[in-house]
Structures are given as C-alpha cells and as structure tokens.
Amino acid sequence: MPHMSRAPLEALWGPPWECRVAVQSQSAKIGFRMKLSAFILCSLSVVSCTPAPTQEQEALSEEVRALIEKASGGDAEAQHDLGLRCSFGEGVPEDDAEAVTWFRKAADQGHARAQYELGFMYAGGIGVIEDAGEAAKWVRLAADNGLADAQWDLGRKYSLGEGVPANDKQAAKWYRKAADQGLVSAQLILGVMYAGGWGVLEDDEEAAKWYRKAAEQGDADAQFDLGSMYAAGEGLPKDDVAAYAWWNIAQGGGSSEAKEAMGDLAKQLDSERIAEALKLSRELLEQIKKN
C-alpha cells in the first residue's frame, strides 16, 4: 500500500476542545466536542429570591437542593452531576470554577467520568489555568478506570504529544482499548493507523477490519474508507460492487469524497452491476439500522 500522508490522520483530531467525544459510548466520532460552559453554584438563599417561581422552577429547585445535599455528603455520582449542572447552567447559574470544584471532589474518589471531565477542563483552561500535563494526568486515570472516551482521548494526546511525549505505539494501544469497547471514533482512527503503519505494523487486513466495525455503526468516513479498500483490493478482495455500495451509503451520510468516487466508478460499471450495488446498499443500510 502506498505511504499515506499524515494529514488525514491529524484531520481526525483537531484542537482538543473540538475533539471531545460525546458521553455515550456509541457516539459518532469524533466529530466529536461537547462544549462546556461554566457557572456559579446557586445557594438556597439565591434560589429563594427568585420572584414568583413557577411550579416547574420550584420542582427543579427541590431537585437541585437534593443534589447539593447528596454531593455535600460525599456522594461521588452526585458531585459529578452537580459539576455538570455547573458547567451547563442547569438549575444553577453557570460557573466553571464551581464545576471544577465538584468534578475534583468526585474525581478524587475515583469517579471515572469526573476524572475525564476534570481533564477536559484543564485541557481547555475552563475554570482552571490551562495545563496540558494535568489534563493528561486526569484523562489517564479515567482511561485506566476503563472509560472508553478517555482511552480515545489519551490515544489522541499521545498522537499529538499533548501533555505527554508523542508516541504512536502508545496512541495505538489506547485507541485499541477504546475500539474494543465499540467506540466508533477509535475504530476509525485505528483503521487509519493500520493503513498507514503508524504505531503498528502496516496491515491492510486489520485496517479493513476496523473500518468495517466503524462503518457498520454508521460512520460515513469509515464507510468511504471501506469502499476504497474494496475498490483497490487492499486488505479485501477487489469488489467494485461492494465499493459502490459502501460509497453510496457514505455519500448519503454526507461524504463528498464518496459521491465523487461513485461518479468515477459508475463510468466503469454497466447498469446491471449498478443495480446490484444499490440493492446491496439497501441491505447494508437495513443492517446498520439494527446495530
């Protein structure tokens, strides 16, 4: 396989604050950034000063009171949730510094998601002084605790040398841990690393395997890459019908590259084979919807 430029690999990451993976483990890739805001934790006296609260506001206030009580009593899950409320301004005024305080309390108790949130805050300088090393420390703790999002992010940090020495082998190691848990963004980038031989031995069959896993979860970039492997006969038997089918699905997901590739391939296929490819596309889409 020809040597690949590193540019497409780096394009999957972007700045750290644009690369945040969503909370759910089956989220689309990278594409990834849940934007944090920040806010001041509202005391009960401030809540009580709100003029003529509606029933909905009163109910929310009760919910916040209960959450504050649990968090103050040392409940790590409540501390994490209160930190999220403080970062998004849900039921309390926004305050990043207060969010950091609650994330830290939960993180110190080993709460993986809070550790990851705290690492994100340090990476972006949100509520704290920006510190890439401190960000990497907390993300690593979350990754060690098995959080797939953190494992992907730690891999990204090793790829970019962000708070840790750049090391593609370490990057691949952490991407694989996240990919094994089904994280689409990690599956895609692991495929790219195998295709380019970054941190791993170049292996087109492994690349195709990971592209397929991400493609079957609906990732348009992976669908395009898998189609390209079929078209070139790299890691898979050459199959123009399968290539056209995957590109058709990818272009439906917004891939302009797939749309262009389909146009070029259509000039080489007769109407019967195009009909076969479209039929295969429909079957693959039905399977993807079930995943």
Backbone bond lengths (Angstrom), bond angles and torsions (degrees), N, CA, C in turn:
res aa  C-N    CA-C-N  psi(-1)  N-CA   C-N-CA  omega(-1)  CA-C   N-CA-C  phi
1 M - - - 1.467 - - 1.529 109.21 -
2 P 1.354 119.91 132.61 1.457 121.45 -178.80 1.516 110.70 -57.91
3 H 1.343 115.67 150.21 1.469 119.73 178.79 1.521 109.62 -63.99
4 M 1.295 116.59 134.58 1.467 121.84 -176.67 1.516 110.44 -96.26
5 S 1.323 116.04 145.61 1.461 120.96 173.05 1.509 109.59 -68.65
6 R 1.325 117.18 147.23 1.457 120.32 178.80 1.522 111.23 -74.73
7 A 1.349 117.50 -15.53 1.470 120.65 -176.37 1.518 113.70 -53.18
8 P 1.369 119.41 -47.90 1.470 117.86 -179.56 1.512 113.21 -64.13
9 L 1.354 117.02 -27.58 1.462 119.94 178.03 1.519 109.70 -68.45
10 E 1.342 117.20 -47.22 1.454 120.66 -178.47 1.521 111.58 -67.64
11 A 1.339 116.51 -27.55 1.462 119.37 179.73 1.519 112.05 -64.72
12 L 1.330 116.96 -19.28 1.457 120.26 179.64 1.520 112.02 -77.37
13 W 1.345 116.54 -14.09 1.462 118.82 -174.75 1.509 112.03 -101.45
14 G 1.350 117.91 -63.79 1.452 121.20 -174.21 1.511 110.66 70.67
15 P 1.354 115.83 -178.45 1.467 119.34 177.82 1.514 110.80 -58.84
16 P 1.331 117.92 149.97 1.471 120.61 -174.70 1.500 113.53 -56.91
17 W 1.338 117.50 -36.08 1.466 117.31 -177.83 1.516 112.30 -75.46
18 E 1.338 118.06 -6.71 1.450 120.99 174.94 1.523 111.87 -103.26
19 C 1.329 115.74 -1.08 1.462 120.07 -173.48 1.509 113.00 -110.16
20 R 1.322 118.24 11.64 1.451 119.83 -176.68 1.510 109.79 -67.37
21 V 1.313 117.79 128.96 1.451 121.47 177.56 1.498 108.45 -83.75
22 A 1.339 116.36 143.48 1.454 119.45 179.88 1.512 110.86 -65.61
23 V 1.364 116.65 164.03 1.461 121.28 -172.82 1.510 111.92 -62.95
24 Q 1.326 118.40 -39.46 1.462 118.99 -176.23 1.511 111.01 -69.21
25 S 1.353 115.88 143.21 1.454 120.06 -174.95 1.514 112.27 -72.31
26 Q 1.337 118.79 -19.34 1.455 121.46 -178.85 1.512 111.16 -100.84
27 S 1.248 118.33 22.60 1.444 121.73 -178.85 1.511 110.92 -65.26
28 A 1.357 116.38 156.15 1.431 120.22 171.91 1.511 108.52 -69.89
29 K 1.365 117.15 160.79 1.445 117.92 -167.50 1.514 114.15 -69.71
30 I 1.221 64.42 -175.40 1.348 77.90 -179.46 1.214 113.74 -26.07
31 G 0.734 170.36 -90.41 1.326 154.13 -160.74 1.326 110.87 2.35
32 F 0.413 118.84 48.43 1.330 136.46 -137.41 1.469 124.38 -111.78
33 R 1.563 158.17 21.00 1.460 141.14 -171.16 1.512 113.72 -118.09
34 M 1.324 115.64 117.62 1.462 119.83 172.20 1.525 106.45 -84.39
35 K 1.337 118.03 111.95 1.456 120.36 -172.97 1.520 111.02 -75.98
36 L 1.314 114.69 127.08 1.470 119.57 176.70 1.516 109.81 -91.86
37 S 1.304 115.61 133.94 1.455 120.92 166.38 1.519 105.29 -102.29
38 A 1.377 117.85 -166.28 1.447 116.55 177.01 1.507 110.62 -152.46
39 F 1.375 117.16 152.66 1.455 116.25 -176.06 1.522 115.94 -158.87
40 I 1.404 115.95 164.88 1.466 122.93 -175.38 1.507 110.08 -86.99
41 L 1.308 116.04 128.27 1.463 120.36 179.04 1.512 109.24 -65.13
42 C 1.334 114.87 127.61 1.460 120.40 -175.81 1.525 110.10 -84.04
43 S 1.308 117.10 128.86 1.465 120.62 176.13 1.509 109.50 -79.45
44 L 1.303 116.10 163.40 1.450 119.67 -178.21 1.525 111.41 -62.41
45 S 1.321 116.25 -32.87 1.460 118.72 -179.46 1.518 110.92 -66.84
46 V 1.363 116.83 -36.21 1.451 119.78 178.88 1.517 109.75 -67.84
47 V 1.353 115.47 -42.37 1.458 119.01 178.60 1.522 110.48 -58.71
48 S 1.335 116.32 -41.22 1.458 119.74 -176.38 1.517 112.30 -69.88
49 C 1.359 116.81 -16.04 1.460 119.46 -179.34 1.518 112.45 -84.23
50 T 1.311 117.80 -5.82 1.461 119.71 179.85 1.525 109.69 -67.08
51 P 1.335 118.16 124.65 1.462 119.58 -176.94 1.517 112.04 -67.65
52 A 1.299 115.80 135.96 1.463 124.42 173.09 1.520 112.89 37.93
53 P 1.344 119.21 65.31 1.466 120.87 -179.34 1.522 111.39 -64.70
54 T 1.312 115.42 146.21 1.451 120.46 176.65 1.524 108.37 -76.75
55 Q 1.331 115.84 169.15 1.467 119.85 177.79 1.525 110.39 -61.04
56 E 1.333 115.91 -37.63 1.464 119.91 179.82 1.529 110.14 -64.45
57 Q 1.348 116.74 -42.72 1.455 120.52 178.39 1.525 111.68 -64.08
58 E 1.332 115.32 -40.27 1.456 119.43 179.68 1.525 110.76 -64.12
59 A 1.353 115.73 -41.29 1.466 120.37 179.63 1.528 110.08 -63.49
60 L 1.347 115.81 -42.75 1.452 119.57 179.88 1.519 110.49 -64.93
61 S 1.340 116.08 -39.44 1.459 119.66 178.99 1.524 111.12 -61.38
62 E 1.312 116.88 -40.45 1.455 120.56 177.25 1.525 110.36 -62.71
63 E 1.323 114.87 -40.40 1.465 119.41 179.20 1.529 110.28 -63.46
64 V 1.341 116.40 -42.98 1.463 120.90 179.53 1.521 110.49 -65.43
65 R 1.340 116.67 -42.65 1.471 120.20 178.11 1.528 110.91 -56.33
66 A 1.337 114.99 -45.29 1.472 119.59 -178.78 1.530 110.50 -65.02
67 L 1.326 115.73 -38.79 1.464 119.98 -179.52 1.528 110.39 -67.09
68 I 1.330 116.53 -43.36 1.465 120.51 178.64 1.529 110.55 -60.94
69 E 1.332 115.69 -40.71 1.459 119.85 -179.44 1.526 110.99 -62.99
70 K 1.346 116.20 -43.91 1.461 119.93 179.51 1.526 111.37 -66.71
71 A 1.338 115.14 -43.24 1.460 119.28 -179.28 1.528 110.90 -63.93
72 S 1.322 116.00 -42.05 1.464 120.57 179.82 1.522 111.30 -66.30
73 G 1.328 115.73 -25.01 1.456 120.33 178.77 1.512 113.27 -84.17
74 G 1.343 116.87 0.32 1.462 120.21 174.54 1.514 115.72 100.11
75 D 1.335 118.24 8.74 1.464 120.99 179.32 1.537 109.04 -74.22
76 A 1.334 116.93 115.17 1.467 121.34 -174.41 1.523 112.59 -63.77
77 E 1.324 116.96 -40.03 1.465 119.76 -179.87 1.523 110.26 -64.39
78 A 1.326 116.53 -41.39 1.460 120.64 178.28 1.527 110.63 -66.23
79 Q 1.310 117.39 -38.45 1.461 120.83 178.42 1.530 110.38 -62.81
80 H 1.330 115.87 -42.61 1.469 119.43 177.03 1.521 111.00 -62.68
81 D 1.337 116.34 -46.45 1.461 120.15 -177.89 1.522 111.56 -64.56
82 L 1.337 116.50 -36.80 1.458 119.75 178.09 1.527 110.01 -67.91
83 G 1.337 116.31 -35.79 1.459 119.58 174.83 1.524 111.58 -60.87
84 L 1.321 116.58 -41.57 1.465 120.29 177.67 1.525 111.26 -63.49
85 R 1.325 116.23 -42.64 1.464 119.67 177.54 1.534 110.12 -59.78
86 C 1.340 114.61 -39.83 1.452 118.68 179.47 1.529 110.81 -69.16
87 S 1.302 118.36 -29.46 1.452 117.80 179.42 1.505 113.67 -81.40
88 F 1.318 117.88 -26.04 1.467 120.53 -178.89 1.519 113.75 -107.17
89 G 1.325 117.91 -6.49 1.456 120.27 179.39 1.506 112.97 72.39
90 E 1.305 117.61 38.68 1.460 121.72 -179.99 1.527 110.08 -97.47
91 G 1.330 115.33 100.90 1.459 120.46 177.81 1.507 114.05 86.88
92 V 1.324 116.94 -9.59 1.466 122.92 177.83 1.524 107.19 -142.05
93 P 1.332 117.52 157.62 1.468 118.93 176.07 1.527 110.45 -64.51
94 E 1.298 117.23 151.74 1.462 121.44 -178.20 1.529 111.23 -72.34
95 D 1.333 115.12 139.49 1.470 121.11 178.84 1.522 109.41 -164.43
96 D 1.343 116.54 106.20 1.480 119.45 -178.10 1.514 112.31 -64.50
97 A 1.330 116.35 -39.56 1.464 118.91 -178.14 1.523 110.61 -61.56
98 E 1.329 116.46 -39.71 1.463 120.11 178.51 1.531 109.97 -68.44
99 A 1.327 115.82 -36.79 1.467 119.82 176.82 1.524 110.10 -60.87
100 V 1.315 116.16 -44.92 1.463 120.81 178.93 1.528 110.82 -59.31
101 T 1.335 115.98 -41.88 1.462 120.25 179.93 1.521 111.46 -56.79
102 W 1.345 116.00 -46.90 1.468 119.56 -177.68 1.522 112.00 -73.98
103 F 1.337 117.34 -37.31 1.464 119.26 175.69 1.526 110.17 -60.37
104 R 1.335 116.10 -40.93 1.458 120.05 -177.70 1.536 111.19 -65.13
105 K 1.332 116.01 -41.25 1.469 119.77 179.35 1.536 110.18 -59.85
106 A 1.327 116.37 -44.19 1.462 120.29 179.77 1.532 110.68 -71.00
107 A 1.335 116.14 -40.78 1.466 120.60 -179.31 1.522 111.37 -61.80
108 D 1.325 116.22 -39.08 1.469 120.20 179.40 1.528 112.08 -63.99
109 Q 1.328 116.07 -19.14 1.466 120.26 177.12 1.533 112.02 -93.45
110 G 1.347 115.64 3.77 1.456 119.24 177.49 1.517 114.80 90.46
111 H 1.324 118.38 14.83 1.470 122.06 178.86 1.529 108.36 -73.67
112 A 1.336 116.70 111.64 1.462 121.68 -171.82 1.518 113.16 -60.96
113 R 1.315 117.28 -45.67 1.462 119.13 -178.03 1.527 110.76 -65.01
114 A 1.328 117.35 -38.22 1.468 120.61 177.76 1.532 110.19 -66.06
115 Q 1.318 116.86 -37.26 1.466 120.07 177.05 1.526 110.08 -61.60
116 Y 1.323 115.84 -42.43 1.461 120.01 179.38 1.529 110.99 -66.57
117 E 1.330 116.50 -43.10 1.461 120.18 178.57 1.530 110.19 -60.67
118 L 1.314 116.40 -42.43 1.459 120.48 -179.41 1.532 110.38 -64.46
119 G 1.325 116.21 -40.47 1.464 119.66 175.79 1.512 111.56 -61.28
120 F 1.324 116.52 -39.20 1.460 120.76 179.06 1.527 110.57 -64.68
121 M 1.319 116.93 -41.09 1.461 121.19 179.61 1.533 110.41 -61.93
122 Y 1.336 116.55 -43.30 1.464 119.86 177.92 1.529 111.30 -65.87
123 A 1.324 117.16 -37.96 1.463 120.70 -179.05 1.520 111.64 -63.46
124 G 1.331 116.57 -37.35 1.455 120.24 -177.87 1.517 114.58 -97.98
125 G 1.345 117.38 -1.90 1.461 119.41 -177.06 1.512 111.59 64.60
126 I 1.328 116.66 41.02 1.461 121.96 -177.46 1.524 108.83 -103.45
127 G 1.313 115.92 107.39 1.459 120.13 -179.40 1.518 113.99 80.99
128 V 1.329 116.61 -6.33 1.462 123.13 177.63 1.524 107.74 -144.87
129 I 1.339 116.00 166.86 1.460 119.36 173.59 1.525 108.31 -70.67
130 E 1.311 116.61 131.71 1.469 120.80 -178.94 1.525 110.27 -56.44
131 D 1.325 116.01 132.39 1.462 121.11 -176.60 1.529 108.21 -153.15
132 A 1.337 116.02 100.31 1.468 120.65 -176.01 1.524 111.96 -62.97
133 G 1.329 116.67 -36.66 1.456 119.59 179.66 1.516 112.17 -66.55
134 E 1.335 116.40 -42.72 1.459 120.40 178.11 1.524 110.66 -66.88
135 A 1.337 115.96 -36.39 1.465 119.94 176.81 1.521 110.57 -61.21
136 A 1.328 116.07 -45.69 1.462 120.40 -179.53 1.524 110.88 -63.93
137 K 1.332 116.95 -36.36 1.466 120.48 -179.68 1.524 110.80 -60.59
138 W 1.334 117.12 -46.93 1.462 120.59 -177.01 1.524 111.72 -73.75
139 V 1.334 116.59 -36.13 1.466 119.44 176.95 1.525 109.91 -64.58
140 R 1.332 116.84 -38.83 1.464 120.01 178.75 1.527 110.99 -63.11
141 L 1.338 117.06 -42.02 1.461 119.93 178.54 1.527 110.59 -60.18
142 A 1.335 116.15 -42.22 1.466 120.16 178.48 1.527 110.57 -65.99
143 A 1.334 116.39 -39.63 1.465 120.92 178.84 1.522 110.84 -64.75
144 D 1.333 115.85 -42.20 1.464 120.01 177.66 1.525 111.56 -63.29
145 N 1.336 115.71 -27.11 1.462 120.70 178.26 1.527 112.27 -84.38
146 G 1.349 116.38 5.11 1.463 120.37 172.25 1.509 116.25 91.97
147 L 1.336 119.08 9.51 1.461 120.97 -179.43 1.528 109.34 -77.23
148 A 1.324 117.11 117.02 1.464 121.44 -174.20 1.527 112.18 -61.93
149 D 1.329 117.73 -41.09 1.462 120.51 179.09 1.529 110.72 -58.52
150 A 1.334 115.77 -41.99 1.463 120.47 -179.63 1.521 110.88 -69.21
151 Q 1.318 117.24 -36.34 1.462 120.61 177.99 1.529 110.14 -63.15
152 W 1.334 115.87 -43.28 1.466 119.53 176.13 1.518 110.51 -61.81
153 D 1.325 117.23 -44.60 1.459 121.08 -176.87 1.522 111.07 -66.72
154 L 1.336 117.43 -37.26 1.453 119.78 177.42 1.527 110.17 -66.26
155 G 1.328 116.08 -38.76 1.460 119.22 174.78 1.521 110.93 -59.76
156 R 1.322 116.43 -43.15 1.467 121.03 179.00 1.527 110.77 -61.99
157 K 1.331 116.25 -40.18 1.466 119.94 179.42 1.529 110.54 -62.95
158 Y 1.328 116.91 -40.62 1.464 119.81 177.19 1.531 110.60 -67.77
159 S 1.303 118.18 -35.41 1.462 120.68 178.35 1.529 111.45 -64.02
160 L 1.325 116.10 -38.21 1.461 121.06 -174.31 1.526 113.40 -99.85
161 G 1.339 117.23 -7.64 1.455 119.51 -176.15 1.514 111.39 67.54
162 E 1.311 116.11 43.14 1.464 122.16 -175.43 1.534 109.95 -102.91
163 G 1.324 116.06 97.70 1.460 120.35 -178.89 1.517 113.86 82.07
164 V 1.322 116.53 -6.88 1.470 123.74 176.11 1.525 107.08 -142.26
165 P 1.336 118.55 159.00 1.472 119.47 176.13 1.536 110.15 -63.54
166 A 1.313 116.50 138.61 1.469 120.02 178.11 1.532 109.00 -60.49
167 N 1.332 115.97 131.32 1.463 120.14 -176.79 1.525 108.28 -159.42
168 D 1.326 116.28 103.00 1.462 120.46 -176.63 1.523 112.79 -65.28
169 K 1.337 117.70 -31.80 1.466 119.89 179.03 1.529 110.42 -65.25
170 Q 1.337 115.75 -43.49 1.458 119.33 176.82 1.523 110.64 -65.79
171 A 1.316 116.21 -37.94 1.461 120.22 178.34 1.529 110.36 -59.41
172 A 1.326 115.89 -48.73 1.464 120.61 -179.21 1.526 111.03 -61.50
173 K 1.329 116.27 -38.32 1.465 121.28 179.60 1.528 110.38 -59.20
174 W 1.330 116.72 -46.41 1.462 119.54 -176.68 1.527 112.08 -76.84
175 Y 1.339 117.18 -34.05 1.463 119.10 174.58 1.527 110.10 -60.48
176 R 1.348 115.96 -40.50 1.460 119.18 -178.52 1.531 111.09 -64.25
177 K 1.333 116.55 -40.40 1.465 119.16 178.76 1.527 110.43 -59.83
178 A 1.325 117.34 -42.71 1.459 120.70 179.15 1.524 110.93 -71.18
179 A 1.339 116.45 -39.23 1.464 120.72 -179.85 1.521 111.02 -63.98
180 D 1.330 116.72 -37.62 1.463 120.95 178.76 1.529 111.67 -64.82
181 Q 1.327 116.41 -21.27 1.464 120.24 176.36 1.526 112.13 -90.59
182 G 1.340 115.77 2.09 1.459 119.52 175.48 1.508 115.21 93.41
183 L 1.339 119.34 10.95 1.461 120.87 -179.83 1.526 109.38 -73.55
184 V 1.318 115.89 117.93 1.462 121.36 -172.79 1.523 112.10 -59.84
185 S 1.332 117.03 -46.31 1.460 120.35 -177.31 1.523 111.31 -59.58
186 A 1.322 117.05 -36.07 1.462 121.29 179.67 1.526 110.36 -72.31
187 Q 1.321 117.15 -38.47 1.467 120.54 178.11 1.520 110.78 -62.65
188 L 1.323 116.04 -43.18 1.465 120.24 179.47 1.520 111.54 -62.30
189 I 1.326 116.49 -50.80 1.467 118.80 -175.32 1.522 111.32 -69.37
190 L 1.323 117.71 -29.49 1.458 120.02 175.75 1.525 109.70 -66.01
191 G 1.336 116.25 -38.56 1.459 119.88 174.63 1.518 111.86 -60.52
192 V 1.336 116.23 -42.44 1.468 121.05 178.88 1.526 110.37 -62.72
193 M 1.334 117.03 -40.48 1.459 120.17 -178.37 1.524 111.69 -67.33
194 Y 1.336 116.66 -39.13 1.465 119.31 176.27 1.527 110.92 -67.93
195 A 1.314 117.02 -36.78 1.463 119.59 179.72 1.525 111.36 -66.83
196 G 1.340 117.04 -34.44 1.455 120.41 -177.61 1.513 114.57 -98.86
197 G 1.344 117.37 -8.60 1.453 120.09 -178.90 1.512 113.27 71.78
198 W 1.328 117.75 37.92 1.466 122.73 179.35 1.529 109.62 -99.52
199 G 1.316 116.15 110.90 1.461 120.73 178.29 1.515 113.99 78.39
200 V 1.332 116.35 -6.37 1.467 122.89 179.09 1.528 107.01 -143.35
201 L 1.327 115.99 163.87 1.455 118.44 173.36 1.529 108.85 -69.10
202 E 1.317 116.36 136.09 1.466 119.93 179.03 1.527 109.03 -58.28
203 D 1.327 116.07 128.85 1.457 120.50 -174.86 1.521 108.21 -153.63
204 D 1.338 115.94 101.38 1.462 120.48 -176.72 1.524 112.43 -64.98
205 E 1.323 116.94 -33.12 1.473 118.64 179.49 1.529 110.32 -66.22
206 E 1.333 116.66 -41.85 1.467 120.04 176.82 1.519 110.29 -65.16
207 A 1.326 116.83 -40.48 1.462 120.57 178.61 1.524 109.86 -59.17
208 A 1.327 116.32 -48.09 1.458 120.52 -179.62 1.519 111.45 -62.29
209 K 1.343 116.75 -37.24 1.468 120.60 179.23 1.529 111.22 -60.84
210 W 1.337 116.21 -45.81 1.465 119.19 -177.54 1.521 111.61 -75.14
211 Y 1.353 117.28 -33.98 1.462 119.33 174.20 1.535 109.69 -60.38
212 R 1.325 116.18 -41.94 1.460 119.93 -178.25 1.536 111.40 -63.63
213 K 1.330 115.97 -42.03 1.468 119.05 179.71 1.529 111.07 -59.94
214 A 1.328 115.88 -43.06 1.468 119.43 179.25 1.525 110.94 -72.32
215 A 1.331 116.36 -38.58 1.464 120.78 -179.89 1.524 111.13 -62.35
216 E 1.319 116.36 -39.76 1.466 120.47 -179.00 1.527 112.27 -72.03
217 Q 1.327 116.41 -11.49 1.461 120.19 173.01 1.526 111.67 -96.78
218 G 1.337 116.20 3.44 1.457 119.61 173.00 1.511 116.22 99.72
219 D 1.327 118.80 10.83 1.459 120.34 -179.14 1.535 110.32 -79.33
220 A 1.335 116.59 119.42 1.462 121.14 -174.97 1.527 112.57 -66.44
221 D 1.332 118.09 -37.81 1.463 120.51 178.83 1.526 110.65 -63.70
222 A 1.324 115.75 -42.58 1.464 119.83 179.17 1.527 110.34 -66.77
223 Q 1.321 116.89 -36.76 1.465 120.81 178.04 1.531 110.52 -63.45
224 F 1.328 115.76 -40.99 1.465 119.10 176.58 1.519 110.76 -64.44
225 D 1.337 117.19 -45.37 1.464 120.99 -178.99 1.526 111.48 -63.51
226 L 1.331 116.55 -39.95 1.462 119.70 178.93 1.528 109.95 -65.19
227 G 1.320 117.22 -42.54 1.457 120.47 175.92 1.516 111.74 -59.55
228 S 1.332 116.00 -38.54 1.468 120.66 179.45 1.521 111.27 -65.69
229 M 1.347 116.33 -36.73 1.465 119.44 177.61 1.531 110.48 -64.81
230 Y 1.337 116.11 -40.36 1.466 119.74 177.00 1.531 110.50 -64.98
231 A 1.326 116.88 -41.55 1.462 120.40 -177.09 1.532 111.77 -65.71
232 A 1.335 116.15 -36.46 1.463 120.32 -178.23 1.522 112.90 -90.88
233 G 1.329 117.11 -11.71 1.457 120.00 -176.09 1.510 111.76 67.47
234 E 1.336 115.92 36.49 1.469 121.49 -179.85 1.526 109.40 -107.14
235 G 1.328 116.21 114.63 1.453 120.88 -179.48 1.514 113.19 80.09
236 L 1.323 116.07 -9.30 1.468 123.09 -179.47 1.531 108.18 -146.32
237 P 1.313 118.09 155.82 1.465 118.85 173.43 1.531 109.98 -61.50
238 K 1.306 117.48 138.71 1.462 120.74 178.95 1.526 108.93 -59.95
239 D 1.333 116.18 129.11 1.458 121.13 -175.85 1.525 108.42 -153.05
240 D 1.335 116.48 98.67 1.467 121.13 -176.77 1.525 112.30 -67.36
241 V 1.320 116.40 -31.49 1.463 119.54 178.78 1.527 109.99 -66.10
242 A 1.333 117.10 -46.57 1.463 121.08 178.08 1.522 111.04 -64.57
243 A 1.342 116.61 -38.50 1.463 120.20 178.40 1.529 110.02 -61.10
244 Y 1.327 116.02 -47.98 1.465 120.90 -179.55 1.530 110.39 -61.90
245 A 1.328 116.31 -40.83 1.469 120.84 -178.76 1.527 111.04 -62.48
246 W 1.343 117.13 -47.16 1.467 119.94 -179.48 1.521 111.46 -68.69
247 W 1.318 116.73 -37.42 1.471 118.77 177.32 1.526 111.03 -66.01
248 N 1.325 115.87 -35.48 1.461 119.26 178.07 1.530 110.66 -63.02
249 I 1.318 115.58 -41.58 1.464 119.64 177.90 1.532 110.01 -66.23
250 A 1.334 116.28 -42.53 1.462 120.91 -178.56 1.527 111.76 -64.22
251 Q 1.319 117.05 -41.09 1.459 118.52 -179.90 1.524 110.97 -67.77
252 G 1.337 116.03 -29.69 1.464 119.36 174.37 1.519 111.64 -67.66
253 G 1.346 115.98 -23.10 1.464 121.41 177.92 1.513 112.80 -91.89
254 G 1.348 116.34 4.98 1.463 119.81 174.98 1.512 115.93 104.51
255 S 1.331 118.58 8.76 1.459 120.41 -179.11 1.533 110.56 -83.35
256 S 1.339 116.15 111.16 1.466 120.37 178.74 1.527 110.58 -70.65
257 E 1.338 116.06 -31.16 1.471 120.15 177.71 1.523 110.35 -62.57
258 A 1.324 116.35 -40.93 1.462 120.48 -179.62 1.532 110.43 -65.96
259 K 1.301 115.98 -40.30 1.475 119.78 -179.79 1.524 110.10 -61.58
260 E 1.326 116.65 -43.35 1.467 120.76 179.05 1.525 111.19 -66.00
261 A 1.344 116.12 -43.07 1.466 120.20 -179.87 1.522 111.18 -63.37
262 M 1.335 116.34 -38.81 1.470 119.99 177.63 1.519 111.33 -60.79
263 G 1.327 114.95 -42.26 1.464 119.05 -179.73 1.510 111.88 -61.18
264 D 1.331 116.34 -41.56 1.466 119.88 179.57 1.524 111.15 -68.00
265 L 1.346 116.19 -41.91 1.463 119.54 -177.64 1.526 111.33 -70.15
266 A 1.319 117.00 -33.12 1.475 120.88 -179.10 1.528 111.90 -59.10
267 K 1.324 116.94 -27.84 1.470 120.95 179.89 1.526 111.24 -69.82
268 Q 1.355 115.45 -18.16 1.467 119.53 -177.12 1.529 112.68 -102.34
269 L 1.327 117.04 -7.05 1.460 121.04 -176.70 1.518 111.06 -109.70
270 D 1.332 116.39 143.93 1.460 118.89 174.83 1.527 108.98 -83.02
271 S 1.302 116.65 171.59 1.468 121.71 -174.49 1.530 111.98 -62.07
272 E 1.322 116.50 -33.08 1.460 120.10 -179.31 1.532 111.18 -65.68
273 R 1.331 116.34 -42.96 1.464 119.81 -179.28 1.534 111.02 -71.76
274 I 1.319 117.09 -33.36 1.465 119.65 176.58 1.524 109.75 -65.77
275 A 1.326 116.78 -40.69 1.467 120.69 177.69 1.529 110.33 -63.39
276 E 1.323 116.12 -38.40 1.460 120.61 177.95 1.537 110.46 -64.34
277 A 1.330 115.65 -40.92 1.469 120.57 -179.84 1.526 111.03 -66.30
278 L 1.328 116.64 -40.54 1.469 119.87 179.49 1.526 111.20 -66.75
279 K 1.322 115.78 -35.79 1.471 119.94 176.12 1.529 109.96 -63.94
280 L 1.335 115.79 -43.37 1.458 120.34 178.53 1.529 110.59 -63.49
281 S 1.333 116.67 -38.01 1.470 120.84 177.51 1.519 111.27 -58.29
282 R 1.328 115.85 -44.78 1.473 120.28 -179.35 1.523 110.63 -63.12
283 E 1.321 115.92 -41.36 1.474 120.01 -179.99 1.533 110.72 -65.53
284 L 1.330 116.27 -42.37 1.465 120.16 179.50 1.527 111.28 -65.47
285 L 1.321 116.00 -39.46 1.475 120.25 179.16 1.511 111.26 -63.43
286 E 1.328 116.37 -39.36 1.464 119.63 178.37 1.527 110.40 -63.22
287 Q 1.340 115.71 -39.35 1.460 119.59 179.03 1.530 110.87 -68.19
288 I 1.333 116.62 -39.23 1.467 120.89 178.92 1.517 110.64 -62.59
289 K 1.319 117.58 -39.03 1.461 121.48 -179.75 1.538 111.71 -63.83
290 K 1.330 115.98 -27.24 1.462 120.00 -179.93 1.520 112.74 -81.03
291 N 1.336 116.09 -18.39 1.483 120.81 -177.25 1.527 111.20 -73.72
